[in-house]
Amino acid sequence: MIFRDRFRLLRLLPASHAAVLGTISLCLAVLPTFLALVSGRLVAEMAAGQAGAALGMLAGLLVLEGIVVAAMEAYRQVVVARVDGAIRRRLRAMAAAPRGIAHLEDPAYADDLSRASNLGGWQNLSAGAAAVAQVVLMSRMLGAFLAAAVVALHSPVTAAVLLAAALTIRSIVRRQALRLHAVVYIQARPWRQTDYWSEVSAGGQAGKEIRVFGLAGWAVGRRTAQARELAAAIWRTRRDILIHQRIAILLSFGAVLLASVMLGLAAQRGDLVTCLVATFALLGITTIGMEEYEVETGLGAVRALASLADRTPPQPVPPQVGPGARFENVSFAYPNTGSVLDGLDLRIEPGEVLAIVGDNGAGKTTMIKLMAGLYEPGEGRVVCDPGRMAVMFQDFNRYPLTVADNVAMGAPDHRDDREGIERALRRAGWDAERLPYETVVSRELHDGVDLSGGQWQRLALARVFFAAGHGRDLIVLDEPTAHLDVRAEADFNRDVVSGVEGATIVLISHRLSTVRHADRIVVMRGGAILEDGDHNALMALGGHYARMFELQASRFVESG
């Protein structure tokens, strides 16, 4: 398992970069051994009064080592950026590929996404850094064994003792690196919560309520307290690591001292220098703590990436169905909640204007999410082509783009259709003289403006009209005007019906008077259809719809 995961790290490296990185790492691995041999030769030649050649070789090797180290550092950054960029693109593609959104609401999926992209926000120790660190580790191990071979030429026992000491010290350092990695790994979710409080305290979305209720100090304090708590756990671990590293340093010093004594008894002067330099090269593997930590965090990212691939649902094949939609014995429940839909059967006929009404929590919005493929039903099936749908939710997106670009999001493949964008805006009643089409609708951007709630609704409606003009013939309005008065909502719904003639239209509302002119009205209650018919038929029935309508009408008369 460990070797397989580390091989996965190496596979992240592009072939061309891996070749260059491997060459540089190989140079770093063998240079210390050559330095040891040349140093020994230099001492021997100095004793014989002939140090010129060896001195030149030593100087050349030292210069070469400096060049290789500098090249390694520069190339490391290039490779890390390339690998991490590829991983981020893959993560975005994986998250965006499924039609549904259930995986995005899974806390475990969010944790893996955080680990695969950025380990909890403490340090960006990524898979790219780990892949490079794995190559460095391999080169250091190769260099250590080459250095041990040099020592073994003069004293096999000393080489064995030194190699055993070096591997023991490396094991100590590695365990501490793993310990630090474990602390950071489990903090992925808490760090996401901390990032949330950063956004709340400093972002613009919650800025009004934060200031009105005087929550700024509280939000900043909560973020600070949580960040300090998380950082304290990390620094406690780092303190313990420093203690163990001191032990490793003492062991290294003892190993060098022991090697000096043993080699001094068995070697000539030049051989002694060679072996001592080789000893220092051999003990270089005791300083690989950071590389080990980078590898372990990177392995966590690679495992999280594999987990994301398993958790990400496959991209479904778009159904080849006609206009309209069908619910066939559909049941559905959100995680950790009771049933929202229970055995629902409904047929939405092509070209009809259907209103779905009911109390809050009746399952109206859930039906639309199932039609759009955002969730899969627990039982039964939904026959609908999401590619034919244009939905305007109550919490529709407000893109910080131009007016025209906001409309083009309804059919992004046709964003160059300027005439269609302008036609959709005119149908939606947009005031182009006051707000030209190239106006940026975000105060956070340069020369941007903020829109009123009604202006945003007109812009979102134009987006629906633009989508309908490019083949979307199943239009859904999911209470986008719930905060408007009854007359304004009724006018809004009429604008939609007149703006997309011939399309299938689904209107969702809990206010019955705004949808009374629909071809058909479905009354939802408890996740099932309670009543079905047009307004006159339902009023004549004298059931739940009639009582709700009369109650709402009486309230409207009283308030008006």
TAJOUR-V852719 format. One line per field, one symbol per residue. burial: + if it has 24 or more other C-alpha atoms within 12 Angstrom, else -. A space follows every 50 residues. Layout:
BEGIN
burial=???
END
This chain:
BEGIN
burial=----++-+++-+++--++--++-+++++++++++++++++++++------ ---++--+--+---+--+---+--+++-++++++--++--+--++--+++ -+++----++++++++++++++-+++++++++++++++++++++++++++ ++-++--++++++++++-++-+++++++++++++++++++++++++++-+ +--------------+--++--+--++--++-++--++--+--++--++- ++--++--++-++---+-++++++++++++++++++++++++++++++++ ++++++-++-+++---------++++++-++++-----++++++++++++ +++++++++--++++++++++++++++---++++++++++++++-+-+++ +++++++++++--------+++++++++++----+-+-+++--------+ +--+++++++++++++++++++++++++++++---+--++-++++++-++ --++++++++++++++-++++++++-+++++++++--+-----+++--+- ----------
END
